[in-house]
Amino acid sequence: MVAAYTTDIPAFGGAWGKPYLIGPGTIHVAHTAHEHIPKDQLVASVDIYESLCRQLLA
C-alpha cells in the first residue's frame, strides 16, 4: 500500500543508497489516539533489525 506521511529520508539525500521504511505496526493508526503495535509484530521486528545489523556489519 502507499501512504502519505512524513519521514527524514529526504534529508539524507541518497547518501546511504536506496532507503526502506520498515517497522512493526501500521501507518493507519500511527501517531493517533489508537496507536498500537501487536506483540507478535514487535517481537518479529527485533529479528528483522538484528538481521539488518548483522548484514550491514558483515
N, CA, C and O atoms as CSV, one atom per row, in Angstrom:
chain,resi,resn,atom,element,x,y,z
A,1,MET,N,N,0.830,-1.185,0.000
A,1,MET,CA,C,0.000,0.000,0.000
A,1,MET,C,C,0.865,1.236,0.000
A,1,MET,O,O,2.025,1.181,0.411
A,2,VAL,N,N,0.340,2.318,-0.440
A,2,VAL,CA,C,1.044,3.600,-0.431
A,2,VAL,C,C,0.326,4.500,0.561
A,2,VAL,O,O,-0.901,4.590,0.555
A,3,ALA,N,N,1.107,5.172,1.421
A,3,ALA,CA,C,0.528,6.073,2.414
A,3,ALA,C,C,1.320,7.368,2.439
A,3,ALA,O,O,2.533,7.367,2.232
A,4,ALA,N,N,0.639,8.460,2.689
A,4,ALA,CA,C,1.302,9.762,2.808
A,4,ALA,C,C,1.638,10.010,4.273
A,4,ALA,O,O,0.754,10.010,5.130
A,5,TYR,N,N,2.911,10.221,4.552
A,5,TYR,CA,C,3.346,10.538,5.904
A,5,TYR,C,C,4.727,11.172,5.825
A,5,TYR,O,O,5.322,11.214,4.748
A,6,THR,N,N,5.233,11.649,6.910
A,6,THR,CA,C,6.499,12.360,6.939
A,6,THR,C,C,7.625,11.441,7.387
A,6,THR,O,O,7.438,10.586,8.253
A,7,THR,N,N,8.801,11.629,6.785
A,7,THR,CA,C,9.994,10.865,7.136
A,7,THR,C,C,11.218,11.762,6.958
A,7,THR,O,O,11.158,12.765,6.247
A,8,ASP,N,N,12.321,11.402,7.600
A,8,ASP,CA,C,13.569,12.147,7.467
A,8,ASP,C,C,14.399,11.694,6.268
A,8,ASP,O,O,15.460,12.259,6.002
A,9,ILE,N,N,13.932,10.691,5.550
A,9,ILE,CA,C,14.712,10.136,4.446
A,9,ILE,C,C,15.169,11.195,3.440
A,9,ILE,O,O,16.327,11.143,3.027
A,10,PRO,N,N,14.340,12.147,3.020
A,10,PRO,CA,C,14.824,13.140,2.054
A,10,PRO,C,C,16.025,13.950,2.563
A,10,PRO,O,O,16.825,14.436,1.764
A,11,ALA,N,N,16.152,14.094,3.864
A,11,ALA,CA,C,17.266,14.862,4.422
A,11,ALA,C,C,18.611,14.182,4.186
A,11,ALA,O,O,19.646,14.847,4.231
A,12,PHE,N,N,18.621,12.880,3.938
A,12,PHE,CA,C,19.872,12.159,3.718
A,12,PHE,C,C,20.375,12.280,2.288
A,12,PHE,O,O,21.527,11.950,2.006
A,13,GLY,N,N,19.523,12.751,1.381
A,13,GLY,CA,C,19.950,12.995,0.006
A,13,GLY,C,C,20.528,11.784,-0.706
A,13,GLY,O,O,21.390,11.938,-1.571
A,14,GLY,N,N,20.079,10.595,-0.366
A,14,GLY,CA,C,20.579,9.392,-1.024
A,14,GLY,C,C,21.971,8.974,-0.584
A,14,GLY,O,O,22.572,8.094,-1.200
A,15,ALA,N,N,22.498,9.589,0.472
A,15,ALA,CA,C,23.858,9.303,0.923
A,15,ALA,C,C,24.064,7.848,1.332
A,15,ALA,O,O,25.195,7.362,1.309
A,16,TRP,N,N,23.006,7.152,1.701
A,16,TRP,CA,C,23.132,5.774,2.171
A,16,TRP,C,C,22.518,4.780,1.194
A,16,TRP,O,O,22.228,3.646,1.575
A,17,GLY,N,N,22.316,5.176,-0.039
A,17,GLY,CA,C,21.715,4.270,-1.014
A,17,GLY,C,C,20.203,4.359,-0.988
A,17,GLY,O,O,19.631,5.342,-0.517
A,18,LYS,N,N,19.561,3.314,-1.502
A,18,LYS,CA,C,18.108,3.291,-1.591
A,18,LYS,C,C,17.501,3.070,-0.195
A,18,LYS,O,O,17.800,2.068,0.454
A,19,PRO,N,N,16.667,3.981,0.260
A,19,PRO,CA,C,16.079,3.849,1.598
A,19,PRO,C,C,14.859,2.929,1.620
A,19,PRO,O,O,14.132,2.798,0.635
A,20,TYR,N,N,14.664,2.307,2.761
A,20,TYR,CA,C,13.473,1.498,3.007
A,20,TYR,C,C,12.893,1.895,4.349
A,20,TYR,O,O,13.627,2.064,5.323
A,21,LEU,N,N,11.602,2.041,4.405
A,21,LEU,CA,C,10.917,2.292,5.667
A,21,LEU,C,C,10.324,0.976,6.138
A,21,LEU,O,O,9.463,0.398,5.476
A,22,ILE,N,N,10.786,0.516,7.274
A,22,ILE,CA,C,10.274,-0.741,7.799
A,22,ILE,C,C,9.990,-0.577,9.280
A,22,ILE,O,O,10.528,0.314,9.937
A,23,GLY,N,N,9.161,-1.428,9.780
A,23,GLY,CA,C,8.902,-1.424,11.206
A,23,GLY,C,C,7.571,-2.068,11.513
A,23,GLY,O,O,6.744,-2.276,10.625
A,24,PRO,N,N,7.376,-2.378,12.763
A,24,PRO,CA,C,6.131,-3.023,13.166
A,24,PRO,C,C,4.969,-2.033,13.189
A,24,PRO,O,O,5.166,-0.818,13.213
A,25,GLY,N,N,3.780,-2.571,13.180
A,25,GLY,CA,C,2.583,-1.730,13.258
A,25,GLY,C,C,2.088,-1.327,11.891
A,25,GLY,O,O,2.557,-1.827,10.868
A,26,THR,N,N,1.148,-0.431,11.887
A,26,THR,CA,C,0.539,0.038,10.643
A,26,THR,C,C,0.457,1.555,10.642
A,26,THR,O,O,0.196,2.175,11.672
A,27,ILE,N,N,0.678,2.135,9.493
A,27,ILE,CA,C,0.611,3.592,9.349
A,27,ILE,C,C,-0.816,4.101,9.587
A,27,ILE,O,O,-1.019,5.283,9.866
A,28,HIS,N,N,-1.801,3.202,9.476
A,28,HIS,CA,C,-3.199,3.612,9.628
A,28,HIS,C,C,-3.532,4.098,11.042
A,28,HIS,O,O,-4.467,4.877,11.223
A,29,VAL,N,N,-2.776,3.643,12.037
A,29,VAL,CA,C,-3.037,4.091,13.407
A,29,VAL,C,C,-1.828,4.795,14.029
A,29,VAL,O,O,-1.888,5.231,15.179
A,30,ALA,N,N,-0.749,4.905,13.283
A,30,ALA,CA,C,0.466,5.533,13.817
A,30,ALA,C,C,0.194,6.978,14.210
A,30,ALA,O,O,-0.438,7.729,13.468
A,31,HIS,N,N,0.675,7.352,15.374
A,31,HIS,CA,C,0.569,8.720,15.887
A,31,HIS,C,C,-0.876,9.181,16.070
A,31,HIS,O,O,-1.179,10.366,15.930
A,32,THR,N,N,-1.755,8.247,16.381
A,32,THR,CA,C,-3.147,8.583,16.681
A,32,THR,C,C,-3.452,8.138,18.105
A,32,THR,O,O,-2.618,7.515,18.762
A,33,ALA,N,N,-4.626,8.456,18.565
A,33,ALA,CA,C,-5.045,8.027,19.899
A,33,ALA,C,C,-5.198,6.507,19.975
A,33,ALA,O,O,-5.240,5.938,21.066
A,34,HIS,N,N,-5.280,5.851,18.813
A,34,HIS,CA,C,-5.458,4.396,18.768
A,34,HIS,C,C,-4.173,3.665,18.366
A,34,HIS,O,O,-4.210,2.493,17.994
A,35,GLU,N,N,-3.036,4.370,18.447
A,35,GLU,CA,C,-1.769,3.749,18.058
A,35,GLU,C,C,-1.477,2.522,18.926
A,35,GLU,O,O,-1.616,2.559,20.148
A,36,HIS,N,N,-1.073,1.447,18.270
A,36,HIS,CA,C,-0.687,0.228,18.971
A,36,HIS,C,C,0.155,-0.617,18.026
A,36,HIS,O,O,0.117,-0.439,16.808
A,37,ILE,N,N,0.912,-1.536,18.606
A,37,ILE,CA,C,1.699,-2.491,17.831
A,37,ILE,C,C,1.401,-3.872,18.402
A,37,ILE,O,O,1.608,-4.107,19.593
A,38,PRO,N,N,0.919,-4.782,17.568
A,38,PRO,CA,C,0.687,-6.143,18.058
A,38,PRO,C,C,1.999,-6.755,18.566
A,38,PRO,O,O,3.054,-6.573,17.959
A,39,LYS,N,N,1.921,-7.466,19.664
A,39,LYS,CA,C,3.114,-8.028,20.293
A,39,LYS,C,C,3.898,-8.920,19.335
A,39,LYS,O,O,5.128,-8.877,19.330
A,40,ASP,N,N,3.212,-9.729,18.522
A,40,ASP,CA,C,3.929,-10.622,17.600
A,40,ASP,C,C,4.723,-9.833,16.559
A,40,ASP,O,O,5.800,-10.264,16.147
A,41,GLN,N,N,4.200,-8.677,16.130
A,41,GLN,CA,C,4.938,-7.836,15.189
A,41,GLN,C,C,6.152,-7.186,15.862
A,41,GLN,O,O,7.209,-7.050,15.246
A,42,LEU,N,N,5.995,-6.793,17.102
A,42,LEU,CA,C,7.103,-6.196,17.839
A,42,LEU,C,C,8.231,-7.209,18.020
A,42,LEU,O,O,9.401,-6.881,17.823
A,43,VAL,N,N,7.883,-8.430,18.394
A,43,VAL,CA,C,8.885,-9.481,18.567
A,43,VAL,C,C,9.563,-9.789,17.229
A,43,VAL,O,O,10.786,-9.923,17.174
A,44,ALA,N,N,8.786,-9.902,16.160
A,44,ALA,CA,C,9.349,-10.186,14.838
A,44,ALA,C,C,10.266,-9.065,14.374
A,44,ALA,O,O,11.259,-9.323,13.694
A,45,SER,N,N,9.951,-7.824,14.730
A,45,SER,CA,C,10.782,-6.701,14.296
A,45,SER,C,C,12.181,-6.771,14.901
A,45,SER,O,O,13.147,-6.335,14.274
A,46,VAL,N,N,12.302,-7.314,16.108
A,46,VAL,CA,C,13.627,-7.469,16.719
A,46,VAL,C,C,14.491,-8.368,15.836
A,46,VAL,O,O,15.664,-8.068,15.614
A,47,ASP,N,N,13.933,-9.453,15.336
A,47,ASP,CA,C,14.674,-10.352,14.451
A,47,ASP,C,C,15.062,-9.655,13.151
A,47,ASP,O,O,16.173,-9.837,12.653
A,48,ILE,N,N,14.154,-8.865,12.607
A,48,ILE,CA,C,14.438,-8.143,11.365
A,48,ILE,C,C,15.566,-7.143,11.572
A,48,ILE,O,O,16.495,-7.084,10.767
A,49,TYR,N,N,15.498,-6.351,12.647
A,49,TYR,CA,C,16.538,-5.357,12.915
A,49,TYR,C,C,17.884,-6.026,13.198
A,49,TYR,O,O,18.927,-5.531,12.772
A,50,GLU,N,N,17.858,-7.150,13.918
A,50,GLU,CA,C,19.106,-7.872,14.195
A,50,GLU,C,C,19.732,-8.365,12.895
A,50,GLU,O,O,20.942,-8.244,12.702
A,51,SER,N,N,18.918,-8.915,12.011
A,51,SER,CA,C,19.412,-9.404,10.734
A,51,SER,C,C,19.999,-8.268,9.902
A,51,SER,O,O,21.064,-8.422,9.303
A,52,LEU,N,N,19.311,-7.131,9.861
A,52,LEU,CA,C,19.824,-5.975,9.128
A,52,LEU,C,C,21.174,-5.530,9.665
A,52,LEU,O,O,22.099,-5.274,8.895
A,53,CYS,N,N,21.286,-5.438,10.975
A,53,CYS,CA,C,22.550,-5.002,11.591
A,53,CYS,C,C,23.673,-5.976,11.278
A,53,CYS,O,O,24.787,-5.560,10.962
A,54,ARG,N,N,23.391,-7.258,11.363
A,54,ARG,CA,C,24.422,-8.262,11.054
A,54,ARG,C,C,24.874,-8.147,9.619
A,54,ARG,O,O,26.069,-8.249,9.343
A,55,GLN,N,N,23.943,-7.934,8.686
A,55,GLN,CA,C,24.305,-7.795,7.272
A,55,GLN,C,C,25.114,-6.518,7.028
A,55,GLN,O,O,26.069,-6.526,6.252
A,56,LEU,N,N,24.738,-5.440,7.679
A,56,LEU,CA,C,25.458,-4.175,7.499
A,56,LEU,C,C,26.868,-4.222,8.091
A,56,LEU,O,O,27.784,-3.573,7.586
A,57,LEU,N,N,27.030,-4.988,9.154
A,57,LEU,CA,C,28.333,-5.077,9.820
A,57,LEU,C,C,29.241,-6.138,9.202
A,57,LEU,O,O,30.428,-6.201,9.520
A,58,ALA,N,N,28.686,-6.974,8.320
A,58,ALA,CA,C,29.481,-8.052,7.718
A,58,ALA,C,C,30.456,-7.513,6.682
A,58,ALA,O,O,31.203,-8.283,6.078
